[in-house]
Structure formats: C-alpha cells, structure tokens
C-alpha cells in the first residue's frame, strides 16, 4: 500500500498526462472524416494527422520525465522511499 501511495504522490501528474495523450492519440486514429473537416484546418485533413501532431507536441514531455527518472536515486542525492522503515 505504501508503494501505491508513493507512486500516486510523485508520479500521478505524469500518469494523468499520459492518459490524456493516449486518449488524444487513439481518438485521432478513429476520428471520422466529417469531424476532422469541421476543424477547418489546412494542416489537419485526416484523423491520423491529429495523432501524428500529438506525437510531436505532447509526447516529448513524458519522454523528458522518463529521462530524468532513469538516474539512480543515489546519484540525485535522494533517499529511497520508505528506506528508514523496517521491512514487514
């Protein structure tokens, strides 16, 4: 349970961001033609263009977050979560 609290406390913002991006990506792939035409955009003329645009504009943020989180905690000067508690 402590692990879930830790993930929600420190990573919930990225989980929600990725959930939103994934929804945008999938909806772009499944968007009907008449809905895309309602946008009135010369850049986006098909549904998959929305998905491609989301890859370029939205996906770099979680990739940068993952790049930041890949370093071991010891090198960042942080303590491991729950390190001072005895194992149950």
PyMOL commands that set and color helices and strands:
alter all, ss='L'
color gray80, all
select helices_A, chain A and resi 2-30+33-38+47-57+59-69+73-76
alter helices_A, ss='H'
color red, helices_A
deselect
rebuild
show_as cartoon
